[in-house]
């Protein structure tokens, strides 16, 4: 019973890590890219409705592209795992002596005595499926991927991108003057970037204040560069 509870805890932890990674990927780009786009357009056009249309189009395209990237990454992970499983079965069936030696070396590296190394290796080698699972996990360091991971990743990243992208665009829905809307967008987006960077850094073990500042500066520089380039071309 204790083993079962421990297993559940690990699975929950891994799932949360995958979800966190997806949200970070989607949210970071979702906040930054539409923000830079809106800032750049604000330097070139006066009416917010044009920026709203362009921003919505970008968020739609960006969320699909990012979600597709997450889906393909998940599928690639599954394909890689299946390929390695096939290779391990081939080695267990055709290169048995080498696989036995590799298994024994693993037990030697974790400190088992020669007698226990031999006993543990013989026990595992009796069941081919269990042996392959063991080699996948401890020789290659690969855990079996969730078959639904690709779809989940696509949805998580895509929705996170949309959620992030709405923030810098929201002032343009209510303020017709693009420059005035930009002022509110800058404040709202930089605050969100700071909060996002803070919590992301805390969860990943980085100094939260430095992480928050770094994420905020990246967003600010991207928006300022886009606005400046637009103004430069407008002047010419």
C-alpha positions as CSV (number, residue, x, y, z in Angstrom):
1,X,0.0,0.0,0.0
2,X,2.8,2.4,0.8
3,X,4.5,1.7,-2.5
4,X,1.3,2.5,-4.3
5,X,0.9,5.8,-2.6
6,X,4.5,6.7,-3.3
7,X,3.9,5.9,-7.0
8,X,0.9,8.2,-7.1
9,X,2.9,11.0,-5.6
10,X,5.6,10.7,-8.3
11,X,3.1,10.6,-11.2
12,X,1.4,13.7,-9.8
13,X,4.7,15.5,-9.5
14,X,5.7,14.7,-13.1
15,X,2.4,15.8,-14.4
16,X,2.6,19.1,-12.6
17,X,6.1,19.6,-14.0
18,X,4.9,19.0,-17.5
19,X,2.0,21.4,-17.0
20,X,4.3,24.1,-15.5
21,X,6.6,23.8,-18.5
22,X,3.8,24.2,-21.0
23,X,2.3,27.2,-19.2
24,X,5.7,28.9,-19.0
25,X,6.4,28.3,-22.7
26,X,2.9,29.6,-23.8
27,X,2.6,32.4,-21.3
28,X,6.0,33.9,-21.8
29,X,5.6,34.2,-25.6
30,X,2.0,35.1,-25.2
31,X,2.8,38.1,-23.1
32,X,5.9,39.2,-25.0
33,X,5.1,38.8,-28.8
34,X,1.6,40.5,-28.9
35,X,2.9,43.2,-26.6
36,X,5.8,44.0,-29.0
37,X,3.4,43.8,-31.9
38,X,0.9,46.2,-30.3
39,X,3.7,48.6,-29.3
40,X,5.1,48.6,-32.8
41,X,1.8,49.2,-34.4
42,X,1.0,52.0,-31.9
43,X,4.0,53.8,-33.3
44,X,2.6,53.6,-36.8
45,X,-1.2,53.9,-36.6
46,X,-3.5,56.1,-34.5
47,X,-6.6,53.9,-34.4
48,X,-6.8,51.1,-31.9
49,X,-9.2,49.0,-34.0
50,X,-6.4,48.2,-36.5
51,X,-4.2,47.0,-33.6
52,X,-7.0,44.9,-32.2
53,X,-7.5,43.2,-35.5
54,X,-3.8,42.6,-36.0
55,X,-3.3,41.5,-32.4
56,X,-6.2,39.0,-32.5
57,X,-4.8,37.6,-35.7
58,X,-1.4,37.2,-34.2
59,X,-2.7,35.6,-31.0
60,X,-4.7,33.1,-33.1
61,X,-1.8,32.3,-35.3
62,X,0.7,32.3,-32.5
63,X,-1.4,30.0,-30.3
64,X,-1.8,27.5,-33.1
65,X,1.8,27.6,-34.0
66,X,3.0,27.2,-30.4
67,X,0.4,24.5,-29.7
68,X,1.5,22.6,-32.9
69,X,5.1,22.8,-31.7
70,X,4.2,21.3,-28.4
71,X,2.2,18.6,-30.1
72,X,5.1,17.7,-32.4
73,X,7.5,17.7,-29.5
74,X,5.3,15.3,-27.6
75,X,5.0,13.0,-30.6
76,X,8.7,13.1,-31.1
77,X,9.2,12.0,-27.5
78,X,6.8,9.1,-28.0
79,X,8.5,8.0,-31.2
80,X,11.9,8.2,-29.6
81,X,10.8,6.1,-26.7
82,X,9.3,3.4,-29.0
83,X,12.4,3.3,-31.1
84,X,14.6,2.8,-28.0
85,X,12.2,0.1,-26.7
86,X,12.5,-1.8,-30.0
87,X,16.3,-1.5,-29.8
88,X,16.4,-2.8,-26.2
89,X,14.3,-5.8,-27.1
90,X,16.7,-6.5,-30.0
91,X,19.7,-6.3,-27.6
92,X,18.1,-8.4,-24.9
93,X,17.2,-11.1,-27.5
94,X,20.4,-11.0,-29.6
95,X,23.1,-9.5,-27.3
96,X,22.1,-11.1,-24.0
97,X,25.6,-11.4,-22.6
98,X,26.3,-7.7,-23.1
99,X,23.0,-6.7,-21.6
100,X,23.6,-8.9,-18.6
101,X,27.0,-7.3,-18.1
102,X,25.4,-3.8,-18.3
103,X,22.8,-4.7,-15.8
104,X,25.4,-6.1,-13.4
105,X,27.4,-2.9,-13.8
106,X,24.4,-0.9,-12.8
107,X,24.0,-2.8,-9.5
108,X,27.8,-2.6,-8.9
109,X,27.6,1.2,-9.3
110,X,24.9,1.5,-6.6
111,X,27.1,-0.5,-4.2
112,X,25.7,-4.0,-4.2
113,X,28.1,-6.8,-3.3
114,X,29.2,-9.2,-6.2
115,X,26.8,-11.9,-4.9
116,X,23.8,-9.5,-4.8
117,X,24.8,-8.1,-8.2
118,X,24.6,-11.6,-9.7
119,X,21.3,-12.5,-7.9
120,X,19.6,-9.2,-8.9
121,X,20.7,-9.5,-12.5
122,X,19.5,-13.1,-12.8
123,X,16.1,-12.1,-11.3
124,X,15.6,-9.2,-13.7
125,X,16.8,-11.2,-16.7
126,X,14.1,-13.9,-16.1
127,X,11.3,-11.6,-17.4
128,X,12.2,-10.0,-20.8
129,X,9.5,-7.2,-20.5
130,X,10.6,-6.3,-17.0
131,X,14.2,-6.4,-18.1
132,X,13.6,-4.0,-21.0
133,X,11.6,-1.6,-18.7
134,X,14.5,-1.7,-16.3
135,X,17.1,-0.9,-19.0
136,X,15.0,1.9,-20.4
137,X,14.7,3.6,-17.1
138,X,18.1,3.0,-15.5
139,X,20.4,2.6,-18.5
140,X,18.9,5.2,-20.8
141,X,17.1,7.3,-18.2
142,X,13.8,7.3,-20.2
143,X,10.3,7.1,-18.6
144,X,7.4,5.9,-20.6
145,X,5.7,9.0,-22.0
146,X,2.0,9.7,-21.4
147,X,0.2,8.7,-24.7
148,X,-2.0,11.8,-24.3
149,X,1.0,14.1,-23.6
150,X,1.2,15.5,-27.1
151,X,-2.5,16.6,-27.1
152,X,-2.3,17.9,-23.6
153,X,0.9,19.9,-24.3
154,X,-0.7,21.5,-27.4
155,X,-3.8,22.6,-25.5
156,X,-1.8,23.8,-22.5
157,X,0.7,25.9,-24.6
158,X,-2.0,27.2,-26.9
159,X,-4.4,28.3,-24.2
160,X,-1.5,29.8,-22.2
161,X,-0.5,31.8,-25.2
162,X,-4.0,33.1,-25.6
163,X,-4.3,34.0,-22.0
164,X,-1.0,35.9,-22.1
165,X,-1.7,37.6,-25.4
166,X,-5.1,39.1,-24.3
167,X,-3.4,41.1,-21.5
168,X,-1.4,43.6,-23.7
169,X,-4.2,43.8,-26.2
170,X,-7.0,44.4,-23.7
171,X,-6.6,48.2,-23.4
172,X,-7.0,48.6,-27.2
173,X,-10.5,47.2,-26.9
174,X,-11.6,50.1,-24.8
175,X,-9.4,53.1,-25.8
176,X,-9.6,54.3,-29.4
177,X,-6.4,56.3,-29.3
178,X,-3.5,53.8,-29.8
179,X,-0.9,55.8,-27.9
180,X,-3.1,56.2,-24.9
181,X,-4.0,52.5,-25.0
182,X,-0.3,51.7,-25.3
183,X,0.4,53.5,-22.0
184,X,-2.1,51.3,-20.2
185,X,-0.9,48.2,-22.1
186,X,2.7,48.9,-21.0
187,X,1.8,49.1,-17.3
188,X,-0.5,46.1,-17.3
189,X,1.9,43.9,-19.3
190,X,5.0,44.8,-17.4
191,X,3.3,44.1,-14.1
192,X,2.1,40.7,-15.4
193,X,5.6,40.0,-16.8
194,X,7.1,40.8,-13.4
195,X,4.6,38.6,-11.5
196,X,4.9,35.8,-14.0
197,X,8.7,36.0,-13.9
198,X,8.7,36.0,-10.1
199,X,6.6,32.9,-9.7
200,X,8.3,31.1,-12.6
201,X,11.7,31.7,-11.0
202,X,10.5,30.5,-7.6
203,X,9.2,27.3,-9.1
204,X,12.4,26.6,-11.0
205,X,14.8,27.5,-8.2
206,X,16.1,30.7,-9.6
207,X,16.3,33.9,-7.6
208,X,12.7,35.2,-7.9
209,X,13.5,38.9,-7.9
210,X,16.3,38.6,-10.5
211,X,14.1,36.3,-12.6
212,X,11.2,38.7,-12.4
213,X,13.4,41.6,-13.4
214,X,14.9,39.7,-16.3
215,X,11.6,38.7,-17.8
216,X,10.2,42.2,-17.4
217,X,13.2,43.8,-19.1
218,X,13.0,41.4,-22.0
219,X,9.4,42.3,-22.6
220,X,10.1,46.0,-22.2
221,X,13.1,45.9,-24.6
222,X,11.1,44.0,-27.2
223,X,8.2,46.4,-27.1
224,X,10.5,49.5,-27.1
225,X,12.4,48.2,-30.1
226,X,9.2,47.5,-32.0
227,X,7.8,51.0,-31.2
228,X,11.1,52.7,-32.2
229,X,11.4,50.8,-35.5
230,X,7.8,51.8,-36.4
231,X,8.5,55.4,-35.5
232,X,11.7,55.4,-37.6
233,X,9.9,54.1,-40.7
234,X,7.0,56.4,-40.1
235,X,9.4,59.4,-40.2
236,X,10.7,58.3,-43.6
